[in-house]
Amino acid sequence: MSIELFNKCVDEHSDAVYRFVLKNIKDKEKARDIVQDAFEKLWVKLETVSQEKMKSYLFTTAYHTMVDMLRKDKRQVNLDYVSDEKHSHSTQYTGLNEVLHEAVERLPEIQRSVLLLRDYEGYSYDEIAGITGLNESQVKVYIYRGRMFLKKYIGKMEVLI
């Protein structure tokens, strides 16, 4: 692959990979680092990755890097930073978008990832299976469970409006 094709790949896919990672980890700086790391790994494997597989390679690499980073962060405790959002409660209605984002944040990591890949990024079940390393039936189950959780969490639309 040439440098021109690599640059074209960056132009076409960097925003989508960034959005996917950001939706999962909610930290802009870490999301940028993960995206940069994914493109760096693609650059190193430039000769072995075909042009048709670049998008899948990027999402797979970003996903695995994100999971590794989340596992590493779980083991570390930062006592200097305490989020007011996690330690306060508001009963006031703040908008459907915020309720949906709060519900998505409460999903287990794997359900959130596959649901975002399917509903936000538009990947097929087969592509999601390739990215996450799950089989297609596991992907379908996680998406179903995630959607059921969201439906139960949000409840009836009339209550929110």
N, C-alpha and C positions, 0 to 999 in steps of 0.2 A: 504494500500500500504506500502511496506517496504522501508527502507532507500536505499537499493540496486536499487529498481525500480525508486526512486526519483533521485538518482545519474545518472542512465541510461537516465532518462528524461532530466536532465541537459546536459549531453553529447550530446544527439541527437538534442535538440531543442534550446539551448542557442544561437548558432550562427545565426540561422534563425530569431529568435525573435529580436536579436540585429541588424541584417541587416535591418529588416523591420522598426524598430524604427529609426535607424540612417538615412535611406533614407527619412524619414518624417521630422525629426527635425534638422538634420545636426549638431548636437552637441554630440561629443563622450561621454563626461562625463554624460550628462543628459540621453543619451541612455543607458549607463551602469546602471545608477540609476534606470531607468524604468524597465530594464530587471531584475535587482536584486529585485526590488519591486514585480514584477510578480512572480518570483520564491518564494519569501517570502510568498506571499498570497497563492500560491499553497501548500507550506509547512504547513501553518496553516490549510488549508482545505484538508490535505492529506488523511484523512479517508473518505471524502465525494466525492472526484473526482476519477472517475474510470480511469484505465490505458488508455482506448481507447479515453477518452475525455481530456487527459492532454494537448496535443498540442493545441487543440482548446481553452481550458481554458487559457493557457498561452498567446496566441495571443489576445484573447478577453480582458484579464486583462491588458496586455501591451497597447493595443489600447486605452482602457478607461483611463488608467493612463496617457498616452501621451496626450489625449484630455484635461483632467483636467489640466495638467501642461501647455499646450499651452494657455488655457483660463486664467490661473493664470498669465502667463507671459505677456499676452496682456494688463493686467491691470497695470503692473509694467513698469516703464520707467527707463532705465539705461542711464544716460547722460555721463558717463565716457567712454563708449565704442561706437565708431562710426566706422563702417566698411567702408573701402575704396572701397570695391567691390560694395556696394550699392550706393555710391556717386560718382562713376567714370564711364566713358563710354569708351569702346574700340571698334573700328569698324573693327579691324583686326580679321580675321578668326582664331579661337583657337582650332578647332577640333570638329568633330561630337559629340563625347562623351560629351564635355563641353556644346555644344549647346543643346543637349538632356537634360542634367541635369538642365540647365537654364530654359528650357521649362517646365520641371516637377516641378521646384520650383514655377513657376508662376501659376500652377493649384490651384484652391481652395482646402482647406484642405481635404474635404471629397472625392473629385475626385482623389486627389493624393493618399490617403490612399487605396481606393478600386482598383485603377489602379495598385499600387505597390503590393497589395495582389494578384491580378489576374496575372499580367505579370511577376513580379519578383519572387514571392513566389509560384505561380502555384495553388492557391486555386480555388475551384469551386465557382460558383455564390452562391450556397446554403451555403457553408462554410463562404464566405465573409459576407453574410447576417447575419449569426449567430454571427460572430465576431463584426460587426459594429452595430447590432441592427436594420438594415434596412430590408425591405422585398426584395425578389429576383428581382423584377422588378425595384425597385429603384436602386439596385446595377448595373443592366444592363444599366440603363439610365445614371448613373454617369460615368460608364466606357466608354460608347459610347461618351458622351460629352467630357470627358477627352481626348480620342483618337482623336476626331475631332479638339479639341483645339491644340493638339500636331501637328497634320497634317497641320493645318493652320499656326501655329507658325513656324514650320520648313520649310514648303513650299516644293518646288520641290528639290529633291535630287541633281539634276544637278547644282543648284545654289550653293550648299554647297561644291561640289567637284571641 
